Amino acid sequence: MAKTQTETPGQNALTFLESLARDVALVLKRLGGSAHQNVVIDCVAAMKRSRGEPVNQDLRQAVVQAFESYSQWFAKPFGEGSMRWALIAEPA
């Protein structure tokens, strides 16, 4: 008889915000470590489309929320009012 694996909800799966934060980190890394917020959001949207994932009008706000929620990975090198984002640590 085959074993069935039971998982708790969310186990071995990234949360939506963490997934977006990882996409932001990948985009920033590919762009040399920093870029304007709008460029990052456009690139994340393009990545999602290329993977066949839906892109809706709420994506912009969700990406900003992911950036802010994972502040251990990201910074605004020119200060809080800046629209420039930078990668300060890569996700594990």
Secondary structure, 3 states (H helix, E strand, C coil): CCCCCCCCCCCCCCCHHHHHHHHHHHHHHHCCCEEEHHHHHHHHHHHHHHCCCCCCCCHHHHHHHHHHHCCCCEECCCCCCCCEEEECCCCC
